[in-house]
Amino acid sequence: MNPPADARKQIVVGVADMAVSDDVGTELVTYSLGSCLGVVIYDPMRHIGGLLHSMLPDSSIREDRKSPDMFVDTGMPRLIAAACRLGADKKRLVVKVVGGARVLDDNNYFRIGERNYEALRQTLLENGLQVGGEQVGGEVSRSVRLEIATGKVQVTIPGQPPVFI
């Protein structure tokens, strides 16, 4: 039996951070995804999930390699490995992605959100995975939560009702 929503433990994933869990009484959540990506992975057989909040596509811009979760290309492999260490099977992982919007870039010069999404697709391809659900792009900020017990992924946009992807 799954705990009611108000009884679940909540783990907040900050910017340039990630978390994984196999505790069915837990949900992972991250807030204010603009151009950043919130990437959810979930093994439905083992009820193991993870959430990454990455800001930038490519870690090569930072020589010291601190904060690897800041970057899609280094954060995603870490997220997958952490879930597998808990017992997830990489072949069963369901991947959902949220964010990648165009914010504070009216002329679409930097294209950070787009580039983040492109980097994610490449990293997933390299790992034999694909996106199973998404809400990306546009010009809005989003928050995302993963319920570990069920794998439900809820996306909220300010001023709109939540949706599940």
N, CA, C and O atoms as a DFTB+ gen file, in Angstrom:
660 C
 N C O
     1  1       0.842      -1.183       0.000
     2  2       0.000       0.000       0.000
     3  2       0.884       1.241       0.000
     4  3       1.861       1.313       0.745
     5  1       0.541       2.211      -0.833
     6  2       1.324       3.435      -0.947
     7  2       0.876       4.451       0.093
     8  3      -0.317       4.566       0.374
     9  1       1.822       5.191       0.667
    10  2       1.437       6.204       1.645
    11  2       0.689       7.342       0.967
    12  3       0.947       7.643      -0.199
    13  1      -0.243       7.982       1.686
    14  2      -0.932       9.140       1.110
    15  2       0.057      10.264       0.837
    16  3       1.117      10.339       1.460
    17  1      -0.304      11.145      -0.108
    18  2       0.599      12.217      -0.548
    19  2       1.121      13.046       0.617
    20  3       2.297      13.410       0.631
    21  1       0.278      13.350       1.587
    22  2       0.720      14.215       2.693
    23  2       1.612      13.480       3.696
    24  3       2.190      14.107       4.583
    25  1       1.728      12.147       3.562
    26  2       2.584      11.385       4.473
    27  2       3.936      11.043       3.857
    28  3       4.803      10.484       4.529
    29  1       4.118      11.381       2.573
    30  2       5.380      11.050       1.913
    31  2       6.509      11.969       2.365
    32  3       6.317      13.156       2.628
    33  1       7.686      11.371       2.441
    34  2       8.896      12.155       2.699
    35  2       9.295      12.806       1.375
    36  3       9.256      12.162       0.326
    37  1       9.670      14.054       1.424
    38  2      10.029      14.775       0.203
    39  2      11.525      15.084       0.222
    40  3      12.052      15.620       1.197
    41  1      12.194      14.735      -0.872
    42  2      13.599      15.092      -1.052
    43  2      13.638      16.152      -2.146
    44  3      13.251      15.895      -3.286
    45  1      14.103      17.333      -1.793
    46  2      14.199      18.430      -2.760
    47  2      15.579      18.389      -3.405
    48  3      16.607      18.411      -2.729
    49  1      15.569      18.328      -4.720
    50  2      16.801      18.309      -5.503
    51  2      17.075      19.744      -5.943
    52  3      16.277      20.344      -6.664
    53  1      18.197      20.280      -5.508
    54  2      18.555      21.644      -5.858
    55  2      19.172      21.736      -7.242
    56  3      19.384      20.731      -7.920
    57  1      19.451      22.951      -7.637
    58  2      20.106      23.201      -8.918
    59  2      21.493      22.565      -8.888
    60  3      22.205      22.667      -7.889
    61  1      21.873      21.912      -9.979
    62  2      23.173      21.242     -10.109
    63  2      23.320      20.121      -9.086
    64  3      24.387      19.930      -8.503
    65  1      22.229      19.384      -8.880
    66  2      22.233      18.311      -7.901
    67  2      21.383      17.152      -8.431
    68  3      20.697      17.277      -9.445
    69  1      21.446      16.043      -7.733
    70  2      20.622      14.886      -8.078
    71  2      20.357      14.087      -6.818
    72  3      21.040      14.232      -5.805
    73  1      19.336      13.232      -6.913
    74  2      19.030      12.312      -5.818
    75  2      18.434      11.054      -6.422
    76  3      17.810      11.097      -7.483
    77  1      18.630       9.927      -5.734
    78  2      18.000       8.664      -6.100
    79  2      17.400       8.071      -4.829
    80  3      17.847       8.357      -3.719
    81  1      16.376       7.238      -5.018
    82  2      15.746       6.621      -3.860
    83  2      15.058       5.326      -4.261
    84  3      14.611       5.156      -5.395
    85  1      14.988       4.420      -3.294
    86  2      14.198       3.207      -3.433
    87  2      13.167       3.129      -2.307
    88  3      12.584       2.070      -2.072
    89  1      12.945       4.221      -1.628
    90  2      11.996       4.308      -0.524
    91  2      10.619       4.677      -1.077
    92  3      10.416       5.801      -1.536
    93  1       9.673       3.735      -1.036
    94  2       8.353       3.974      -1.622
    95  2       7.546       5.024      -0.850
    96  3       6.477       5.434      -1.304
    97  1       8.030       5.449       0.277
    98  2       7.384       6.524       1.029
    99  2       7.953       7.892       0.697
   100  3       7.710       8.859       1.419
   101  1       8.708       7.980      -0.389
   102  2       9.427       9.210      -0.741
   103  2       8.998       9.731      -2.093
   104  3       8.580       8.974      -2.969
   105  1       9.109      11.041      -2.248
   106  2       9.005      11.652      -3.568
   107  2      10.184      12.588      -3.745
   108  3      10.641      13.228      -2.798
   109  1      10.668      12.655      -4.975
   110  2      11.757      13.561      -5.335
   111  2      11.134      14.737      -6.059
   112  3      10.235      14.556      -6.881
   113  1      11.605      15.948      -5.763
   114  2      11.020      17.130      -6.382
   115  2      12.108      18.165      -6.663
   116  3      13.064      18.301      -5.899
   117  1      11.950      18.883      -7.758
   118  2      12.807      20.028      -8.040
   119  2      11.942      21.145      -8.582
   120  3      10.915      20.901      -9.215
   121  1      12.361      22.367      -8.330
   122  2      11.562      23.545      -8.635
   123  2      12.249      24.455      -9.653
   124  3      13.466      24.424      -9.834
   125  1      11.434      25.250     -10.297
   126  2      11.887      26.370     -11.134
   127  2      12.828      25.957     -12.253
   128  3      13.911      26.523     -12.406
   129  1      12.416      24.978     -13.026
   130  2      13.188      24.584     -14.203
   131  2      12.855      25.553     -15.338
   132  3      11.758      25.513     -15.895
   133  1      13.788      26.402     -15.667
   134  2      13.642      27.269     -16.833
   135  2      14.368      26.603     -17.985
   136  3      13.856      25.658     -18.586
   137  1      15.562      27.093     -18.295
   138  2      16.372      26.446     -19.331
   139  2      17.033      25.170     -18.806
   140  3      17.499      24.343     -19.589
   141  1      17.073      25.013     -17.485
   142  2      17.620      23.787     -16.889
   143  2      16.743      22.600     -17.266
   144  3      15.583      22.761     -17.648
   145  1      17.318      21.409     -17.151
   146  2      16.556      20.184     -17.363
   147  2      16.379      19.453     -16.044
   148  3      17.314      19.326     -15.252
   149  1      15.174      18.980     -15.827
   150  2      14.884      18.040     -14.762
   151  2      14.703      16.692     -15.430
   152  3      13.750      16.499     -16.184
   153  1      15.601      15.758     -15.166
   154  2      15.533      14.444     -15.799
   155  2      15.191      13.411     -14.728
   156  3      15.883      13.278     -13.719
   157  1      14.105      12.688     -14.979
   158  2      13.629      11.645     -14.082
   159  2      13.954      10.293     -14.707
   160  3      13.727      10.084     -15.899
   161  1      14.483       9.381     -13.903
   162  2      14.625       7.992     -14.341
   163  2      13.904       7.127     -13.319
   164  3      13.846       7.460     -12.135
   165  1      13.348       6.000     -13.797
   166  2      12.565       5.152     -12.898
   167  2      12.584       3.709     -13.389
   168  3      12.356       3.438     -14.568
   169  1      12.858       2.794     -12.476
   170  2      12.773       1.364     -12.749
   171  2      11.458       0.884     -12.129
   172  3      11.356       0.774     -10.908
   173  1      10.450       0.599     -12.964
   174  2       9.131       0.247     -12.438
   175  2       9.083      -1.106     -11.719
   176  3       8.193      -1.330     -10.897
   177  1      10.005      -1.992     -12.008
   178  2      10.012      -3.302     -11.335
   179  2      10.566      -3.198      -9.911
   180  3      10.081      -3.875      -9.004
   181  1      11.564      -2.363      -9.720
   182  2      12.229      -2.247      -8.417
   183  2      11.793      -1.016      -7.631
   184  3      12.187      -0.856      -6.476
   185  1      10.993      -0.150      -8.229
   186  2      10.547       1.097      -7.583
   187  2      11.754       1.919      -7.117
   188  3      11.854       2.336      -5.964
   189  1      12.658       2.127      -8.067
   190  2      13.854       2.939      -7.830
   191  2      13.810       4.090      -8.812
   192  3      13.635       3.900     -10.015
   193  1      13.972       5.290      -8.275
   194  2      13.914       6.451      -9.149
   195  2      14.985       7.451      -8.826
   196  3      15.596       7.421      -7.758
   197  1      15.202       8.346      -9.774
   198  2      16.187       9.395      -9.589
   199  2      15.758      10.653     -10.306
   200  3      14.946      10.620     -11.230
   201  1      16.321      11.763      -9.863
   202  2      16.020      13.065     -10.444
   203  2      17.300      13.895     -10.488
   204  3      18.018      14.018      -9.495
   205  1      17.562      14.453     -11.649
   206  2      18.727      15.311     -11.887
   207  2      18.244      16.692     -12.290
   208  3      17.323      16.815     -13.097
   209  1      18.859      17.741     -11.736
   210  2      18.567      19.127     -12.114
   211  2      19.854      19.726     -12.686
   212  3      20.697      20.230     -11.945
   213  1      19.993      19.662     -14.016
   214  2      21.199      20.146     -14.698
   215  2      20.966      21.507     -15.326
   216  3      19.883      21.806     -15.830
   217  1      22.010      22.326     -15.283
   218  2      21.931      23.699     -15.791
   219  2      22.457      23.869     -17.209
   220  3      21.903      24.638     -17.995
   221  1      23.524      23.151     -17.533
   222  2      24.251      23.386     -18.777
   223  2      24.541      22.070     -19.488
   224  3      24.598      21.021     -18.847
   225  1      24.725      22.114     -20.801
   226  2      24.885      20.875     -21.562
   227  2      26.241      20.200     -21.446
   228  3      26.304      18.970     -21.422
   229  1      27.327      20.956     -21.372
   230  2      28.645      20.398     -21.638
   231  2      29.652      20.790     -20.568
   232  3      29.916      21.975     -20.360
   233  1      30.210      19.802     -19.894
   234  2      31.152      20.045     -18.798
   235  2      32.517      20.526     -19.258
   236  3      33.335      20.916     -18.425
   237  1      32.789      20.511     -20.547
   238  2      34.120      20.906     -21.012
   239  2      34.412      22.381     -20.738
   240  3      35.565      22.803     -20.834
   241  1      33.402      23.165     -20.402
   242  2      33.651      24.585     -20.110
   243  2      34.248      24.792     -18.723
   244  3      34.703      25.888     -18.393
   245  1      34.245      23.738     -17.914
   246  2      34.728      23.871     -16.545
   247  2      35.842      22.864     -16.303
   248  3      35.594      21.662     -16.212
   249  1      37.043      23.350     -16.203
   250  2      38.203      22.471     -16.077
   251  2      38.286      21.742     -14.746
   252  3      38.806      20.627     -14.696
   253  1      37.790      22.338     -13.664
   254  2      37.966      21.724     -12.348
   255  2      37.008      20.554     -12.106
   256  3      37.187      19.807     -11.144
   257  1      36.009      20.384     -12.949
   258  2      35.058      19.273     -12.890
   259  2      34.293      19.195     -11.561
   260  3      33.750      18.145     -11.216
   261  1      34.254      20.300     -10.826
   262  2      33.417      20.344      -9.632
   263  2      31.967      20.413     -10.089
   264  3      31.684      20.855     -11.203
   265  1      31.075      19.992      -9.259
   266  2      29.640      20.011      -9.539
   267  2      29.293      19.309     -10.853
   268  3      28.719      19.939     -11.742
   269  1      29.620      18.037     -11.000
   270  2      29.327      17.348     -12.258
   271  2      27.837      17.300     -12.587
   272  3      27.469      17.160     -13.753
   273  1      26.971      17.413     -11.568
   274  2      25.532      17.381     -11.830
   275  2      25.032      18.677     -12.453
   276  3      23.884      18.757     -12.890
   277  1      25.883      19.682     -12.493
   278  2      25.535      20.937     -13.151
   279  2      25.379      20.732     -14.660
   280  3      24.680      21.494     -15.328
   281  1      26.027      19.713     -15.182
   282  2      26.096      19.501     -16.628
   283  2      25.370      18.214     -17.021
   284  3      25.462      17.200     -16.330
   285  1      24.657      18.271     -18.128
   286  2      23.931      17.104     -18.619
   287  2      24.892      15.967     -18.944
   288  3      24.631      14.818     -18.589
   289  1      26.002      16.273     -19.617
   290  2      26.898      15.205     -20.082
   291  2      27.597      14.448     -18.961
   292  3      28.011      13.307     -19.166
   293  1      27.741      15.043     -17.789
   294  2      28.356      14.342     -16.662
   295  2      27.326      13.954     -15.603
   296  3      27.516      12.968     -14.890
   297  1      26.254      14.708     -15.495
   298  2      25.219      14.401     -14.505
   299  2      24.413      13.163     -14.841
   300  3      24.107      12.364     -13.956
   301  1      24.063      12.990     -16.113
   302  2      23.241      11.835     -16.492
   303  2      23.924      10.498     -16.221
   304  3      23.298       9.609     -15.643
   305  1      25.175      10.325     -16.613
   306  2      25.825       9.044     -16.283
   307  2      25.897       8.800     -14.776
   308  3      25.772       7.661     -14.324
   309  1      26.097       9.858     -14.003
   310  2      26.129       9.723     -12.544
   311  2      24.760       9.306     -12.004
   312  3      24.666       8.468     -11.107
   313  1      23.698       9.901     -12.561
   314  2      22.342       9.559     -12.133
   315  2      22.032       8.094     -12.431
   316  3      21.523       7.376     -11.570
   317  1      22.336       7.659     -13.637
   318  2      22.093       6.268     -14.033
   319  2      22.887       5.317     -13.136
   320  3      22.349       4.320     -12.656
   321  1      24.149       5.622     -12.913
   322  2      25.000       4.758     -12.080
   323  2      24.478       4.685     -10.643
   324  3      24.483       3.616     -10.033
   325  1      24.031       5.816     -10.107
   326  2      23.521       5.835      -8.731
   327  2      22.261       4.979      -8.607
   328  3      22.103       4.260      -7.621
   329  1      21.365       5.045      -9.588
   330  2      20.149       4.234      -9.558
   331  2      20.505       2.751      -9.684
   332  3      19.909       1.910      -9.011
   333  1      21.453       2.437     -10.528
   334  2      21.877       1.041     -10.701
   335  2      22.537       0.498      -9.439
   336  3      22.382      -0.682      -9.123
   337  1      23.267       1.335      -8.717
   338  2      23.863       0.900      -7.447
   339  2      22.787       0.520      -6.430
   340  3      23.017      -0.332      -5.572
   341  1      21.615       1.148      -6.524
   342  2      20.506       0.792      -5.629
   343  2      19.772      -0.466      -6.092
   344  3      18.939      -1.004      -5.363
   345  1      20.082      -0.933      -7.304
   346  2      19.451      -2.146      -7.802
   347  2      18.606      -1.969      -9.048
   348  3      18.007      -2.934      -9.522
   349  1      18.540      -0.762      -9.592
   350  2      17.792      -0.541     -10.833
   351  2      18.494      -1.266     -11.980
   352  3      19.714      -1.428     -11.980
   353  1      17.704      -1.691     -12.944
   354  2      18.237      -2.308     -14.155
   355  2      18.184      -1.257     -15.254
   356  3      17.112      -0.761     -15.601
   357  1      19.331      -0.928     -15.792
   358  2      19.424       0.120     -16.813
   359  2      18.481      -0.133     -17.987
   360  3      17.938       0.815     -18.555
   361  1      18.281      -1.383     -18.354
   362  2      17.414      -1.721     -19.491
   363  2      15.950      -1.399     -19.228
   364  3      15.173      -1.218     -20.166
   365  1      15.570      -1.328     -17.958
   366  2      14.173      -1.060     -17.616
   367  2      13.893       0.409     -17.337
   368  3      12.738       0.785     -17.135
   369  1      14.918       1.243     -17.322
   370  2      14.720       2.634     -16.916
   371  2      13.784       3.379     -17.865
   372  3      13.953       3.365     -19.085
   373  1      12.802       4.023     -17.264
   374  2      11.905       4.933     -17.976
   375  2      12.463       6.332     -17.735
   376  3      12.746       6.706     -16.597
   377  1      12.619       7.100     -18.807
   378  2      13.211       8.438     -18.709
   379  2      12.158       9.471     -19.081
   380  3      11.483       9.353     -20.104
   381  1      12.031      10.486     -18.231
   382  2      11.127      11.599     -18.515
   383  2      11.902      12.883     -18.276
   384  3      12.746      12.959     -17.383
   385  1      11.603      13.892     -19.086
   386  2      12.376      15.132     -19.023
   387  2      11.448      16.338     -19.030
   388  3      10.432      16.376     -19.725
   389  1      11.843      17.327     -18.219
   390  2      11.062      18.542     -18.042
   391  2      12.016      19.730     -18.075
   392  3      13.140      19.642     -17.582
   393  1      11.572      20.832     -18.650
   394  2      12.366      22.070     -18.661
   395  2      12.830      22.410     -20.052
   396  3      12.087      22.262     -21.022
   397  1      14.064      22.868     -20.147
   398  2      14.635      23.208     -21.444
   399  2      13.933      24.372     -22.120
   400  3      13.889      24.446     -23.348
   401  1      13.384      25.279     -21.327
   402  2      12.656      26.418     -21.884
   403  2      13.617      27.517     -22.326
   404  3      14.803      27.513     -21.996
   405  1      13.068      28.440     -23.068
   406  2      13.823      29.620     -23.456
   407  2      13.392      30.745     -22.516
   408  3      12.324      31.338     -22.674
   409  1      14.244      31.019     -21.544
   410  2      13.963      32.088     -20.589
   411  2      15.149      33.036     -20.565
   412  3      16.299      32.613     -20.685
   413  1      14.865      34.297     -20.412
   414  2      15.902      35.338     -20.343
   415  2      16.814      35.314     -21.561
   416  3      17.996      35.644     -21.462
   417  1      16.277      34.930     -22.695
   418  2      17.056      34.836     -23.933
   419  2      16.121      35.187     -25.094
   420  3      15.883      34.371     -25.985
   421  1      15.602      36.405     -25.068
   422  2      14.580      36.822     -26.028
   423  2      14.997      36.642     -27.487
   424  3      14.157      36.352     -28.339
   425  1      16.263      36.809     -27.774
   426  2      16.734      36.685     -29.155
   427  2      17.150      35.257     -29.512
   428  3      17.604      34.991     -30.624
   429  1      16.987      34.343     -28.552
   430  2      17.365      32.940     -28.746
   431  2      18.832      32.798     -29.147
   432  3      19.190      31.953     -29.968
   433  1      19.663      33.635     -28.555
   434  2      21.084      33.656     -28.873
   435  2      21.827      32.484     -28.215
   436  3      22.600      31.782     -28.867
   437  1      21.583      32.289     -26.929
   438  2      22.334      31.273     -26.193
   439  2      21.747      29.870     -26.360
   440  3      22.494      28.892     -26.345
   441  1      20.442      29.755     -26.515
   442  2      19.760      28.477     -26.734
   443  2      20.125      27.430     -25.670
   444  3      20.279      26.253     -25.998
   445  1      20.263      27.834     -24.421
   446  2      20.692      26.903     -23.367
   447  2      19.704      25.744     -23.227
   448  3      20.119      24.586     -23.181
   449  1      18.420      26.036     -23.159
   450  2      17.430      24.976     -23.019
   451  2      17.497      23.970     -24.151
   452  3      17.477      22.761     -23.921
   453  1      17.575      24.469     -25.362
   454  2      17.687      23.602     -26.549
   455  2      18.956      22.766     -26.502
   456  3      18.933      21.565     -26.771
   457  1      20.056      23.413     -26.159
   458  2      21.333      22.705     -26.109
   459  2      21.347      21.652     -24.996
   460  3      21.932      20.581     -25.153
   461  1      20.696      21.968     -23.870
   462  2      20.580      20.979     -22.795
   463  2      19.836      19.744     -23.290
   464  3      20.244      18.613     -23.028
   465  1      18.749      19.975     -24.002
   466  2      17.941      18.862     -24.504
   467  2      18.733      18.037     -25.526
   468  3      18.676      16.807     -25.510
   469  1      19.461      18.707     -26.402
   470  2      20.292      17.998     -27.386
   471  2      21.347      17.135     -26.690
   472  3      21.581      15.992     -27.083
   473  1      21.982      17.690     -25.653
   474  2      22.992      16.936     -24.898
   475  2      22.364      15.734     -24.207
   476  3      22.967      14.663     -24.143
   477  1      21.154      15.913     -23.691
   478  2      20.468      14.798     -23.051
   479  2      20.189      13.689     -24.056
   480  3      20.455      12.520     -23.778
   481  1      19.660      14.042     -25.212
   482  2      19.354      13.029     -26.229
   483  2      20.615      12.242     -26.608
   484  3      20.563      11.023     -26.776
   485  1      21.738      12.940     -26.738
   486  2      22.999      12.277     -27.085
   487  2      23.443      11.336     -25.967
   488  3      23.854      10.205     -26.230
   489  1      23.361      11.799     -24.724
   490  2      23.769      10.977     -23.582
   491  2      22.875       9.744     -23.460
   492  3      23.357       8.650     -23.165
   493  1      21.574       9.923     -23.686
   494  2      20.669       8.781     -23.626
   495  2      20.983       7.776     -24.731
   496  3      20.983       6.567     -24.500
   497  1      21.249       8.281     -25.922
   498  2      21.603       7.410     -27.045
   499  2      22.837       6.573     -26.702
   500  3      22.869       5.369     -26.959
   501  1      23.837       7.212     -26.129
   502  2      25.066       6.524     -25.739
   503  2      24.817       5.445     -24.692
   504  3      25.586       4.491     -24.581
   505  1      23.731       5.600     -23.917
   506  2      23.413       4.651     -22.853
   507  2      22.278       3.701     -23.222
   508  3      21.787       2.957     -22.373
   509  1      21.862       3.726     -24.487
   510  2      20.808       2.829     -24.941
   511  2      19.440       3.139     -24.364
   512  3      18.607       2.243     -24.229
   513  1      19.199       4.397     -24.023
   514  2      17.929       4.819     -23.433
   515  2      17.248       5.842     -24.328
   516  3      17.876       6.452     -25.194
   517  1      15.947       6.018     -24.099
   518  2      15.229       7.045     -24.840
   519  2      14.206       7.717     -23.943
   520  3      13.834       7.186     -22.896
   521  1      13.760       8.880     -24.359
   522  2      12.792       9.652     -23.597
   523  2      11.427       8.988     -23.728
   524  3      10.953       8.727     -24.834
   525  1      10.800       8.717     -22.580
   526  2       9.481       8.100     -22.558
   527  2       8.361       9.082     -22.283
   528  3       7.188       8.717     -22.356
   529  1       8.700      10.318     -21.968
   530  2       7.716      11.361     -21.711
   531  2       8.451      12.667     -21.496
   532  3       9.553      12.692     -20.947
   533  1       7.837      13.741     -21.930
   534  2       8.525      15.021     -21.776
   535  2       7.555      16.183     -21.759
   536  3       6.438      16.103     -22.271
   537  1       8.008      17.242     -21.166
   538  2       7.375      18.546     -21.280
   539  2       8.531      19.544     -21.299
   540  3       9.028      19.960     -20.253
   541  1       8.946      19.917     -22.502
   542  2      10.129      20.757     -22.683
   543  2       9.829      21.919     -23.625
   544  3       8.842      21.927     -24.362
   545  1      10.731      22.899     -23.564
   546  2      10.641      24.040     -24.470
   547  2       9.692      25.101     -23.957
   548  3       9.335      25.137     -22.780
   549  1       9.296      25.959     -24.874
   550  2       8.416      27.059     -24.505
   551  2       9.155      28.135     -23.744
   552  3      10.379      28.245     -23.811
   553  1       8.395      28.919     -23.025
   554  2       8.978      30.047     -22.287
   555  2       8.491      30.094     -20.850
   556  3       8.359      31.171     -20.270
   557  1       8.219      28.914     -20.266
   558  2       7.683      28.869     -18.909
   559  2       8.602      28.077     -17.982
   560  3       9.354      27.201     -18.409
   561  1       8.512      28.416     -16.715
   562  2       9.225      27.687     -15.675
   563  2       8.338      26.531     -15.216
   564  3       7.113      26.651     -15.179
   565  1       8.961      25.435     -14.876
   566  2       8.219      24.254     -14.441
   567  2       8.869      23.648     -13.195
   568  3      10.056      23.840     -12.932
   569  1       8.059      22.915     -12.445
   570  2       8.555      22.094     -11.348
   571  2       8.125      20.669     -11.625
   572  3       7.129      20.432     -12.308
   573  1       8.881      19.719     -11.090
   574  2       8.583      18.311     -11.353
   575  2       8.756      17.506     -10.077
   576  3       9.626      17.789      -9.254
   577  1       7.899      16.488      -9.931
   578  2       8.027      15.574      -8.798
   579  2       7.822      14.136      -9.252
   580  3       6.996      13.846     -10.118
   581  1       8.592      13.252      -8.647
   582  2       8.521      11.822      -8.921
   583  2       8.098      11.103      -7.654
   584  3       8.739      11.234      -6.611
   585  1       7.019      10.346      -7.748
   586  2       6.553       9.514      -6.646
   587  2       7.229       8.147      -6.785
   588  3       6.979       7.422      -7.749
   589  1       8.074       7.802      -5.835
   590  2       8.857       6.565      -5.928
   591  2       7.961       5.327      -5.918
   592  3       8.270       4.355      -6.607
   593  1       6.888       5.329      -5.177
   594  2       6.022       4.153      -5.085
   595  2       5.389       3.775      -6.415
   596  3       5.205       2.593      -6.705
   597  1       5.052       4.780      -7.228
   598  2       4.284       4.515      -8.453
   599  2       4.995       4.887      -9.744
   600  3       4.627       4.405     -10.816
   601  1       6.008       5.739      -9.652
   602  2       6.674       6.235     -10.854
   603  2       5.939       7.401     -11.498
   604  3       6.347       7.870     -12.560
   605  1       4.865       7.878     -10.880
   606  2       4.131       9.018     -11.438
   607  2       5.022      10.252     -11.433
   608  3       5.698      10.551     -10.449
   609  1       5.005      10.963     -12.562
   610  2       5.787      12.190     -12.708
   611  2       4.804      13.337     -12.923
   612  3       4.087      13.383     -13.922
   613  1       4.787      14.251     -11.976
   614  2       3.873      15.386     -12.020
   615  2       4.645      16.650     -12.371
   616  3       5.697      16.929     -11.795
   617  1       4.110      17.412     -13.324
   618  2       4.713      18.665     -13.750
   619  2       3.754      19.799     -13.416
   620  3       2.559      19.726     -13.700
   621  1       4.300      20.852     -12.807
   622  2       3.473      22.028     -12.538
   623  2       4.102      23.259     -13.178
   624  3       5.316      23.459     -13.151
   625  1       3.223      24.072     -13.752
   626  2       3.565      25.372     -14.316
   627  2       2.762      26.385     -13.518
   628  3       1.562      26.192     -13.322
   629  1       3.390      27.463     -13.052
   630  2       2.643      28.442     -12.259
   631  2       1.354      28.891     -12.953
   632  3       1.350      29.244     -14.132
   633  1       0.268      28.865     -12.189
   634  2      -1.018      29.319     -12.695
   635  2      -1.786      28.284     -13.510
   636  3      -2.854      28.587     -14.043
   637  1      -1.256      27.061     -13.613
   638  2      -1.929      26.002     -14.362
   639  2      -2.082      24.768     -13.489
   640  3      -1.294      24.561     -12.565
   641  1      -3.095      23.938     -13.771
   642  2      -3.214      22.701     -12.998
   643  2      -2.067      21.752     -13.326
   644  3      -1.536      21.780     -14.437
   645  1      -1.682      20.910     -12.363
   646  2      -0.608      19.942     -12.622
   647  2      -0.999      18.953     -13.711
   648  3      -2.177      18.651     -13.903
   649  1       0.008      18.455     -14.417
   650  2      -0.184      17.412     -15.421
   651  2       0.782      16.279     -15.114
   652  3       1.806      16.476     -14.460
   653  1       0.440      15.089     -15.597
   654  2       1.311      13.930     -15.422
   655  2       1.861      13.543     -16.797
   656  3       1.139      13.528     -17.794
   657  1       3.142      13.235     -16.819
   658  2       3.760      12.803     -18.081
   659  2       4.294      11.390     -17.920
   660  3       4.854      10.831     -18.862
